[in-house]
Amino acid sequence: YPSKTQSKVDSALRESVKGDERLPASKLFYEHDFSTPLDNSEDCLDAVRWAPSAANRQPWRIVKDDNDYHFFLEHTKGYSSGVGWDVQKIDMGIAICHFLCVKNGNLVFDEPEIETDEYTEYIATISCE
């Protein structure tokens, strides 16, 4: 049976990766492009915001454009290079899953014409009717 209290090692690990802290919605969710933070939060976006991510990096960025939610990965420079694969793409899958658990939509892969920087990569769009 799981312990009712965290061990000192577990507590230290959670503290070291700031496991109980989350980026504000204004740094994660945008409207139409990356220059306009989304004013209101929706349950589906809150679900993404609280989704787990490796080392609590929260690499997802979402641009809402009408009924489309465009998911982008903001790469943490040098973060995944040591393991030979991009662990942050797994974080993106988890974020998309959390979104779809709250809001129905169709997953499409049609990159929008939204300007990004060199560290930001388009992943997918969820189109909600």
DSSP file (Angstrom, degrees, kcal/mol; ACC not computed):
  #  RESIDUE AA STRUCTURE BP1 BP2  ACC     N-H-->O    O-->H-N    N-H-->O    O-->H-N    TCO  KAPPA ALPHA  PHI   PSI    X-CA   Y-CA   Z-CA
    1    1 A Y              0   0    0      0, 0.0     2,-0.1     0, 0.0     0, 0.0   0.000 360.0 360.0 360.0 143.5    0.0    0.0    0.0
    2    2 A P        -     0   0    0      0, 0.0     2,-0.1     0, 0.0     0, 0.0  -0.362 360.0-105.6 -68.8 149.0    1.2    3.5   -0.7
    3    3 A S        -     0   0    0      1,-0.1     4,-0.1     2,-0.1     0, 0.0  -0.399  14.7-137.2 -70.3 149.1    2.4    5.6    2.2
    4    4 A K  S    S+     0   0    0     -2,-0.1     2,-0.3     2,-0.1    -1,-0.1   0.618  89.4  49.8 -82.0 -13.0    0.2    8.4    3.4
    5    5 A T  S    S-     0   0    0      0, 0.0     2,-0.2     0, 0.0    -2,-0.1  -0.917  89.2-111.8-124.3 152.8    3.2   10.7    3.7
    6    6 A Q        -     0   0    0     -2,-0.3    -2,-0.1     1,-0.1     2,-0.0  -0.565  31.8-119.6 -80.6 144.7    6.0   11.5    1.3
    7    7 A S     >  -     0   0    0     -2,-0.2     4,-2.5     1,-0.1     5,-0.2  -0.322  28.0-107.8 -73.1 166.4    9.5   10.4    2.0
    8    8 A K  H  > S+     0   0    0      2,-0.2     4,-2.5     1,-0.2     5,-0.2   0.868 122.0  52.7 -63.3 -35.9   12.2   12.9    2.4
    9    9 A V  H  > S+     0   0    0      2,-0.2     4,-2.6     1,-0.2    -1,-0.2   0.941 110.0  47.2 -65.1 -47.0   13.7   11.9   -1.0
   10   10 A D  H  > S+     0   0    0      1,-0.2     4,-2.5     2,-0.2     5,-0.2   0.922 113.5  48.5 -59.5 -44.8   10.3   12.3   -2.7
   11   11 A S  H  X S+     0   0    0     -4,-2.5     4,-2.1     1,-0.2    -1,-0.2   0.913 112.0  48.6 -62.5 -43.5    9.8   15.7   -1.0
   12   12 A A  H  X S+     0   0    0     -4,-2.5     4,-2.4     2,-0.2    -1,-0.2   0.898 111.6  50.2 -64.5 -41.2   13.3   16.9   -2.0
   13   13 A L  H  X S+     0   0    0     -4,-2.6     4,-1.7     2,-0.2    -2,-0.2   0.939 110.9  47.9 -62.8 -47.6   12.8   15.7   -5.6
   14   14 A R  H  <>S+     0   0    0     -4,-2.5     5,-3.3     1,-0.2     6,-0.3   0.887 114.0  48.0 -61.1 -38.9    9.4   17.5   -6.0
   15   15 A E  H ><5S+     0   0    0     -4,-2.1     3,-1.0     3,-0.2    -1,-0.2   0.896 107.4  55.3 -69.3 -39.0   11.0   20.6   -4.5
   16   16 A S  H 3<5S+     0   0    0     -4,-2.4    -1,-0.2     1,-0.3    -2,-0.2   0.840 116.0  36.9 -65.4 -33.2   14.1   20.5   -6.8
   17   17 A V  T 3<5S-     0   0    0     -4,-1.7    -1,-0.3    -5,-0.1    -2,-0.2   0.325 110.5-119.9 -98.9   8.0   11.9   20.4  -10.0
   18   18 A K  T X 5 +     0   0    0     -3,-1.0     3,-1.9    -4,-0.2    -3,-0.2   0.926  46.0 174.5  54.0  48.5    9.3   22.8   -8.5
   19   19 A G  T 3 <S+     0   0    0     -5,-3.3    -4,-0.1     1,-0.3    -1,-0.1   0.631  71.1  50.1 -63.5 -17.4    6.7   20.1   -8.9
   20   20 A D  T 3  S+     0   0    0     -6,-0.3     2,-0.3    -5,-0.1    -1,-0.3   0.375  96.4  85.8-102.8   4.2    4.0   22.1   -7.2
   21   21 A E    <   -     0   0    0     -3,-1.9     2,-0.3    -4,-0.1     0, 0.0  -0.812  56.1-168.2-106.9 147.1    4.5   25.3   -9.2
   22   22 A R        -     0   0    0     -2,-0.3    28,-0.1    35,-0.0     3,-0.1  -0.965  27.4-108.7-131.3 147.6    2.9   26.0  -12.6
   23   23 A L        -     0   0    0     -2,-0.3     5,-0.1    26,-0.2     2,-0.0  -0.432  48.1 -98.4 -66.8 149.1    3.5   28.7  -15.2
   24   24 A P    >   -     0   0    0      0, 0.0     3,-2.0     0, 0.0     4,-0.4  -0.373  29.1-114.5 -68.1 152.2    0.8   31.3  -15.4
   25   25 A A  G >> S+     0   0    0      1,-0.3     4,-2.8     2,-0.2     3,-1.5   0.821 113.3  68.1 -55.5 -32.9   -1.8   30.8  -18.1
   26   26 A S  G 34 S+     0   0    0      1,-0.3    -1,-0.3     2,-0.2    12,-0.0   0.683 101.5  46.9 -64.6 -17.2   -0.6   34.1  -19.8
   27   27 A K  G <4 S+     0   0    0     -3,-2.0    -1,-0.3    10,-0.1    -2,-0.2   0.474 120.8  37.0 -98.6  -5.1    2.7   32.4  -20.6
   28   28 A L  T <4 S+     0   0    0     -3,-1.5    34,-2.7    -4,-0.4     2,-0.4   0.718 110.0  52.2-114.7 -32.9    1.1   29.2  -22.0
   29   29 A F  E  <  +a   62   0A   0     -4,-2.8     9,-2.2    32,-0.2     2,-0.3  -0.921  58.6 176.2-123.6 134.5   -2.0   30.2  -23.9
   30   30 A Y  E     -aB  63  37A   0     32,-3.1    34,-3.3    -2,-0.4     2,-0.5  -0.854  26.0-125.4-133.6 163.8   -2.5   32.8  -26.6
   31   31 A E  E    S-a   64   0A   0      5,-3.1     2,-1.7     2,-0.4     5,-0.3  -0.964  82.6 -28.0-117.7 121.8   -5.1   34.2  -29.0
   32   32 A H  S    S+     0   0    0     32,-2.8     2,-0.3    -2,-0.5    33,-0.1  -0.120 131.0   4.1  71.5 -37.9   -4.5   34.2  -32.7
   33   33 A D  S >  S-     0   0    0     -2,-1.7     3,-0.9     3,-0.3    -2,-0.4  -0.916  88.0 -86.4-159.0-177.8   -0.7   34.5  -32.4
   34   34 A F  T 3  S+     0   0    0     81,-0.3    -2,-0.1    -2,-0.3    82,-0.0   0.460 113.3  68.8 -82.0   1.2    2.0   34.5  -29.7
   35   35 A S  T 3  S+     0   0    0      1,-0.2    -1,-0.2    -4,-0.1    -3,-0.1   0.610  92.0  62.0 -93.4 -10.9    1.8   38.3  -29.1
   36   36 A T  S <  S-     0   0    0     -3,-0.9    -5,-3.1    -5,-0.3    -3,-0.3  -0.892  75.1-145.4-121.5 103.0   -1.7   38.2  -27.4
   37   37 A P  B     -B   30   0A   0      0, 0.0    -7,-0.3     0, 0.0     2,-0.3  -0.356  35.0-101.1 -60.9 144.2   -2.1   36.2  -24.2
   38   38 A L        -     0   0    0     -9,-2.2    -9,-0.1   -13,-0.3   -10,-0.1  -0.522  28.7-150.4 -69.8 127.8   -5.5   34.6  -23.9
   39   39 A D  S    S+     0   0    0     -2,-0.3     2,-0.4     1,-0.1    -1,-0.1   0.932  74.6  39.2 -67.5 -49.2   -7.8   36.6  -21.6
   40   40 A N  S    S-     0   0    0      0, 0.0     2,-0.3     0, 0.0    -1,-0.1  -0.814  75.4-134.6-111.1 146.0  -10.0   33.9  -20.2
   41   41 A S        -     0   0    0     -2,-0.4     2,-0.3     4,-0.0    -2,-0.0  -0.716  16.2-154.7 -95.5 146.8   -9.1   30.4  -19.2
   42   42 A E     >  -     0   0    0     -2,-0.3     4,-2.4     1,-0.1     3,-0.4  -0.811  29.6-111.3-115.5 158.5  -11.2   27.4  -20.1
   43   43 A D  H  > S+     0   0    0     -2,-0.3     4,-2.3     1,-0.2     5,-0.2   0.880 118.2  55.3 -56.5 -39.4  -11.5   24.1  -18.4
   44   44 A C  H  > S+     0   0    0      1,-0.2     4,-1.3     2,-0.2    -1,-0.2   0.864 110.1  45.7 -64.7 -34.6   -9.6   22.3  -21.2
   45   45 A L  H  > S+     0   0    0     -3,-0.4     4,-2.8     2,-0.2    -1,-0.2   0.855 109.6  54.0 -76.5 -35.2   -6.7   24.8  -20.9
   46   46 A D  H  X S+     0   0    0     -4,-2.4     4,-1.9     2,-0.2    -2,-0.2   0.892 105.7  54.7 -62.2 -38.0   -6.6   24.4  -17.1
   47   47 A A  H  < S+     0   0    0     -4,-2.3     4,-0.2    -5,-0.2    -1,-0.2   0.894 110.9  45.1 -62.0 -39.4   -6.4   20.6  -17.6
   48   48 A V  H >< S+     0   0    0     -4,-1.3     3,-1.6     1,-0.2    -2,-0.2   0.927 109.1  55.7 -67.9 -45.2   -3.3   21.2  -19.9
   49   49 A R  H 3< S+     0   0    0     -4,-2.8    -2,-0.2     1,-0.3    -1,-0.2   0.846 112.1  42.9 -57.5 -35.6   -1.8   23.7  -17.4
   50   50 A W  T 3< S+     0   0    0     -4,-1.9    -1,-0.3    -5,-0.1    -2,-0.2   0.385  87.7 118.4 -93.6   3.6   -1.9   21.1  -14.6
   51   51 A A  S <  S-     0   0    0     -3,-1.6     2,-0.1    -4,-0.2     7,-0.1  -0.365  72.2-104.8 -66.4 148.7   -0.7   18.2  -16.7
   52   52 A P        -     0   0    0      0, 0.0     2,-0.3     0, 0.0    -1,-0.1  -0.425  40.9-178.2 -72.3 150.7    2.5   16.5  -15.6
   53   53 A S    >   -     0   0    0     -2,-0.1     3,-2.4    41,-0.1     2,-0.1  -0.988  39.0 -83.1-146.5 154.1    5.7   17.2  -17.6
   54   54 A A  G >  S-     0   0    0     -2,-0.3     3,-1.8     1,-0.3     4,-0.1  -0.353 114.6  -9.2 -59.1 127.3    9.3   16.1  -17.3
   55   55 A A  G 3  S-     0   0    0      1,-0.3    -1,-0.3     2,-0.1     0, 0.0   0.717 117.1 -81.7  53.9  23.3   11.1   18.2  -14.7
   56   56 A N  G <  S+     0   0    0     -3,-2.4    -1,-0.3     1,-0.1    -2,-0.2   0.830  87.4 145.4  55.5  36.9    8.0   20.4  -14.7
   57   57 A R    <   -     0   0    0     -3,-1.8    -2,-0.1   -35,-0.0    -1,-0.1   0.756  40.3-155.8 -75.7 -24.7    9.2   22.3  -17.8
   58   58 A Q        +     0   0    0     -4,-0.1    -5,-0.1     1,-0.1    -3,-0.0   0.951  18.5 177.5  46.4  64.9    5.6   22.7  -19.2
   59   59 A P        +     0   0    0      0, 0.0    15,-3.3     0, 0.0     2,-0.2   0.519  38.3 110.2 -79.2  -3.5    6.8   23.0  -22.8
   60   60 A W  E     - C   0  73A   0     13,-0.2     2,-0.4   -12,-0.1    13,-0.2  -0.470  40.8-178.8 -78.5 142.5    3.4   23.4  -24.3
   61   61 A R  E     - C   0  72A   0     11,-2.3    11,-3.1    -2,-0.2     2,-0.5  -0.995   9.3-161.1-134.1 134.4    2.1   26.6  -25.9
   62   62 A I  E     -aC  29  71A   0    -34,-2.7   -32,-3.1    -2,-0.4     2,-0.6  -0.967   7.2-163.3-123.3 130.3   -1.4   26.8  -27.3
   63   63 A V  E     -aC  30  70A   0      7,-2.3     7,-2.9    -2,-0.5     2,-0.5  -0.956  13.5-152.1-110.8 117.4   -2.7   29.4  -29.7
   64   64 A K  E     +aC  31  69A   0    -34,-3.3   -32,-2.8    -2,-0.6     2,-0.4  -0.768  16.5 177.0 -91.0 130.0   -6.5   29.6  -29.9
   65   65 A D  E >   - C   0  68A   0      3,-3.1     3,-2.1    -2,-0.5     2,-0.4  -0.866  63.9 -61.1-134.9  99.1   -7.9   30.7  -33.2
   66   66 A D  T 3  S-     0   0    0     -2,-0.4   -34,-0.0     1,-0.3    -1,-0.0  -0.502 122.7 -13.6  58.5-114.6  -11.7   30.6  -33.2
   67   67 A N  T 3  S+     0   0    0     -2,-0.4    61,-3.0    -3,-0.1     2,-0.4   0.301 120.2  94.3 -98.4   9.0  -12.5   26.9  -32.6
   68   68 A D  E <   -CD  65 127A   0     -3,-2.1    -3,-3.1    59,-0.2     2,-0.6  -0.852  55.2-162.6-105.3 137.3   -9.0   25.7  -33.3
   69   69 A Y  E     -CD  64 126A   0     57,-2.4    57,-2.5    -2,-0.4     2,-0.6  -0.954  11.2-157.2-118.0 109.1   -6.4   25.1  -30.6
   70   70 A H  E     -CD  63 125A   0     -7,-2.9    -7,-2.3    -2,-0.6     2,-0.5  -0.779   7.1-149.9 -93.0 121.6   -2.9   25.0  -32.1
   71   71 A F  E     -CD  62 124A   0     53,-3.4    52,-2.7    -2,-0.6    53,-1.2  -0.793  17.5-179.3 -95.8 128.0   -0.4   23.1  -29.9
   72   72 A F  E     -CD  61 122A   0    -11,-3.1   -11,-2.3    -2,-0.5     2,-0.6  -0.929  22.8-135.4-124.3 149.4    3.3   24.1  -30.1
   73   73 A L  E     -CD  60 121A   0     48,-3.2    48,-2.6    -2,-0.3     2,-1.0  -0.928   9.8-156.5-104.6 118.7    6.3   22.8  -28.3
   74   74 A E  E     - D   0 120A   0    -15,-3.3    46,-0.2    -2,-0.6     2,-0.0  -0.831  24.4-139.5 -93.9 101.4    8.6   25.4  -26.9
   75   75 A H        -     0   0    0     44,-3.1     2,-0.8    -2,-1.0    44,-0.0  -0.326   3.4-132.5 -64.7 137.2   11.9   23.5  -26.7
   76   76 A T    >   -     0   0    0     -2,-0.0     3,-2.4     1,-0.0     4,-0.4  -0.844  38.5-109.4 -87.4 114.7   14.1   24.0  -23.6
   77   77 A K  T 3  S-     0   0    0     -2,-0.8    -1,-0.0     1,-0.3    42,-0.0  -0.192  93.5  -5.2 -53.4 124.1   17.5   24.5  -25.2
   78   78 A G  T 3  S+     0   0    0      1,-0.1     4,-0.3     3,-0.0    -1,-0.3   0.463  99.0 119.7  75.5   2.3   19.8   21.5  -24.5
   79   79 A Y  S <  S+     0   0    0     -3,-2.4     3,-0.4     1,-0.2    -2,-0.1   0.936  80.4  25.4 -69.7 -48.0   17.3   19.8  -22.3
   80   80 A S  S >>>S+     0   0    0     -4,-0.4     3,-1.2     1,-0.2     4,-0.7   0.427  92.6  98.3 -98.1   1.1   16.7   16.5  -24.2
   81   81 A S  T 345S+     0   0    0      1,-0.3     3,-0.3     2,-0.2    -1,-0.2   0.754  76.5  60.2 -65.2 -24.3   20.0   16.3  -26.1
   82   82 A G  T 345S+     0   0    0     -3,-0.4    -1,-0.3    -4,-0.3    -2,-0.1   0.707 102.6  49.6 -77.8 -19.9   21.6   13.8  -23.6
   83   83 A V  T <45S-     0   0    0     -3,-1.2    -1,-0.2     2,-0.3    -2,-0.2   0.568 104.5-119.8 -98.9  -9.4   19.0   11.0  -24.0
   84   84 A G  T  <5S+     0   0    0     -4,-0.7     2,-0.3    -3,-0.3    -3,-0.1   0.430  87.1  61.0  87.8  -1.6   19.0   10.8  -27.8
   85   85 A W  S   <S-     0   0    0     -5,-0.6     2,-1.1     0, 0.0    -2,-0.3  -0.968  92.2 -97.4-150.8 163.3   15.3   11.6  -28.1
   86   86 A D    >>  -     0   0    0     -2,-0.3     3,-1.6     1,-0.2     4,-0.6  -0.699  30.0-176.7 -92.6  96.9   13.0   14.5  -27.3
   87   87 A V  H >> S+     0   0    0     -2,-1.1     4,-1.3     1,-0.3     3,-0.7   0.746  79.5  70.0 -62.3 -24.3   11.3   13.8  -24.0
   88   88 A Q  H 3> S+     0   0    0      1,-0.2     4,-1.6     2,-0.2    -1,-0.3   0.731  87.6  64.0 -70.0 -20.1    9.3   17.0  -24.3
   89   89 A K  H <> S+     0   0    0     -3,-1.6     4,-1.7     2,-0.2    -1,-0.2   0.829  99.5  53.4 -70.5 -30.2    7.4   15.5  -27.2
   90   90 A I  H <X S+     0   0    0     -3,-0.7     4,-2.2    -4,-0.6    -2,-0.2   0.912 105.1  54.5 -65.6 -41.8    6.0   13.0  -24.7
   91   91 A D  H  X S+     0   0    0     -4,-1.3     4,-2.4     1,-0.2    -2,-0.2   0.883 105.7  53.2 -56.5 -38.7    5.0   16.0  -22.6
   92   92 A M  H  X S+     0   0    0     -4,-1.6     4,-2.6     2,-0.2    -1,-0.2   0.902 106.8  51.1 -65.2 -40.7    3.1   17.3  -25.6
   93   93 A G  H  X S+     0   0    0     -4,-1.7     4,-2.2     2,-0.2    -1,-0.2   0.900 110.6  49.1 -62.1 -40.4    1.2   14.0  -26.0
   94   94 A I  H  X S+     0   0    0     -4,-2.2     4,-2.4     2,-0.2    -2,-0.2   0.916 111.1  49.9 -64.3 -43.3    0.2   14.1  -22.3
   95   95 A A  H  X S+     0   0    0     -4,-2.4     4,-2.2     2,-0.2    -2,-0.2   0.917 111.0  48.6 -62.3 -44.1   -1.0   17.7  -22.7
   96   96 A I  H  X S+     0   0    0     -4,-2.6     4,-2.5     1,-0.2    -1,-0.2   0.902 110.8  51.5 -63.3 -40.9   -3.1   16.9  -25.8
   97   97 A C  H  X S+     0   0    0     -4,-2.2     4,-1.4     2,-0.2    -2,-0.2   0.917 109.3  49.7 -61.6 -44.2   -4.6   13.9  -23.9
   98   98 A H  H  X S+     0   0    0     -4,-2.4     4,-0.6     2,-0.2    -2,-0.2   0.902 111.1  50.1 -62.2 -41.2   -5.5   16.1  -20.9
   99   99 A F  H >X S+     0   0    0     -4,-2.2     4,-2.3     1,-0.2     3,-1.3   0.946 111.2  48.0 -60.3 -49.3   -7.1   18.6  -23.3
  100  100 A L  H 3< S+     0   0    0     -4,-2.5    -1,-0.2     1,-0.3    -2,-0.2   0.688 101.4  64.7 -70.8 -18.5   -9.2   15.9  -25.0
  101  101 A C  H 3< S+     0   0    0     -4,-1.4    -1,-0.3    -5,-0.2    -2,-0.2   0.731 115.5  30.9 -71.3 -20.8  -10.3   14.5  -21.7
  102  102 A V  H << S+     0   0    0     -3,-1.3     2,-0.4    -4,-0.6    -2,-0.2   0.751 125.2  34.7-106.6 -33.7  -12.1   17.7  -21.1
  103  103 A K  S  < S-     0   0    0     -4,-2.3    -1,-0.3    -5,-0.1     2,-0.2  -0.983  75.0-126.4-131.8 134.2  -13.2   19.0  -24.5
  104  104 A N        +     0   0    0     -2,-0.4     2,-0.3    -3,-0.1    25,-0.2  -0.544  46.9 137.9 -76.1 140.6  -14.2   17.1  -27.7
  105  105 A G        -     0   0    0     -2,-0.2     2,-0.5    23,-0.1    23,-0.2  -0.981  50.5-102.8-170.7 167.5  -12.3   17.8  -30.8
  106  106 A N  E     -E  127   0A   0     21,-2.7    21,-2.9    -2,-0.3     2,-0.6  -0.891  30.7-133.2-104.6 130.7  -10.7   16.4  -33.9
  107  107 A L  E     +E  126   0A   0     -2,-0.5     2,-0.3    19,-0.2    19,-0.2  -0.725  34.3 172.0 -83.9 122.0   -6.9   16.1  -34.0
  108  108 A V  E     -E  125   0A   0     17,-3.2    17,-2.9    -2,-0.6     2,-0.4  -0.907  32.0-144.0-129.5 157.9   -5.5   17.5  -37.3
  109  109 A F        +     0   0    0     -2,-0.3     2,-0.4    15,-0.2    15,-0.1  -0.697  50.7 129.0-123.5  77.4   -2.0   18.1  -38.5
  110  110 A D        -     0   0    0     -2,-0.4    14,-0.1     0, 0.0    -2,-0.1  -0.864  55.3-133.7-133.7  95.2   -2.3   21.3  -40.7
  111  111 A E        -     0   0    0     -2,-0.4    -2,-0.1     1,-0.1     2,-0.1  -0.249  20.4-136.4 -59.6 125.7    0.3   23.8  -39.6
  112  112 A P        -     0   0    0      0, 0.0     2,-1.7     0, 0.0    -1,-0.1  -0.322  23.7-104.4 -77.1 164.1   -1.2   27.3  -39.2
  113  113 A E  S    S+     0   0    0     -2,-0.1     2,-0.5     2,-0.0    -2,-0.0  -0.539  70.2 139.0 -88.3  71.0    0.5   30.4  -40.5
  114  114 A I        -     0   0    0     -2,-1.7     2,-0.2   -81,-0.1   -81,-0.1  -0.975  55.0-121.0-118.5 125.2    1.6   31.6  -37.1
  115  115 A E        +     0   0    0     -2,-0.5   -81,-0.3     1,-0.0     2,-0.3  -0.437  37.2 178.8 -69.0 133.1    5.1   33.0  -36.7
  116  116 A T        -     0   0    0     -2,-0.2     2,-0.1     4,-0.1     5,-0.0  -0.831  24.5-117.4-127.6 166.7    7.3   31.2  -34.3
  117  117 A D    >   -     0   0    0     -2,-0.3     3,-1.3     1,-0.0    -1,-0.0  -0.371  44.6 -88.1 -94.3-177.5   10.9   31.5  -33.1
  118  118 A E  T 3  S+     0   0    0      1,-0.3    -1,-0.0    -2,-0.1   -43,-0.0   0.668 125.3  50.2 -68.0 -17.1   13.7   28.9  -33.6
  119  119 A Y  T 3  S+     0   0    0    -45,-0.0   -44,-3.1   -42,-0.0     2,-0.5   0.468  93.6  86.0 -98.9  -3.1   12.8   27.1  -30.4
  120  120 A T  E <   -D   74   0A   0     -3,-1.3     2,-0.4   -46,-0.2   -46,-0.2  -0.879  55.9-173.3-109.3 126.9    9.1   26.7  -31.1
  121  121 A E  E     -D   73   0A   0    -48,-2.6   -48,-3.2    -2,-0.5     2,-0.2  -0.955  25.0-122.7-123.2 132.4    7.7   23.8  -33.1
  122  122 A Y  E     +D   72   0A   0     -2,-0.4   -50,-0.2   -50,-0.2     3,-0.1  -0.521  32.6 170.4 -69.2 137.3    4.2   23.1  -34.3
  123  123 A I  E     -     0   0A   0    -52,-2.7     2,-0.3     1,-0.4   -51,-0.2   0.756  51.5 -42.1-113.1 -56.5    2.8   19.8  -33.1
  124  124 A A  E     -D   71   0A   0    -53,-1.2   -53,-3.4   -15,-0.1    -1,-0.4  -0.979  42.9-121.7-167.6 168.8   -0.9   19.5  -33.9
  125  125 A T  E     -DE  70 108A   0    -17,-2.9   -17,-3.2    -2,-0.3     2,-0.6  -0.979  11.1-152.5-124.4 139.4   -4.2   21.3  -33.9
  126  126 A I  E     -DE  69 107A   0    -57,-2.5   -57,-2.4    -2,-0.4     2,-0.6  -0.964  14.4-157.8-109.6 118.2   -7.4   20.3  -32.1
  127  127 A S  E     -DE  68 106A   0    -21,-2.9   -21,-2.7    -2,-0.6     2,-0.4  -0.858   8.0-166.9 -99.3 120.4  -10.4   21.5  -34.0
  128  128 A C              0   0    0    -61,-3.0   -23,-0.1    -2,-0.6    -2,-0.0  -0.905 360.0 360.0-111.5 133.2  -13.5   21.9  -31.8
  129  129 A E              0   0    0     -2,-0.4    -1,-0.1   -25,-0.2   -24,-0.1   0.429 360.0 360.0 -93.4 360.0  -17.0   22.4  -33.4
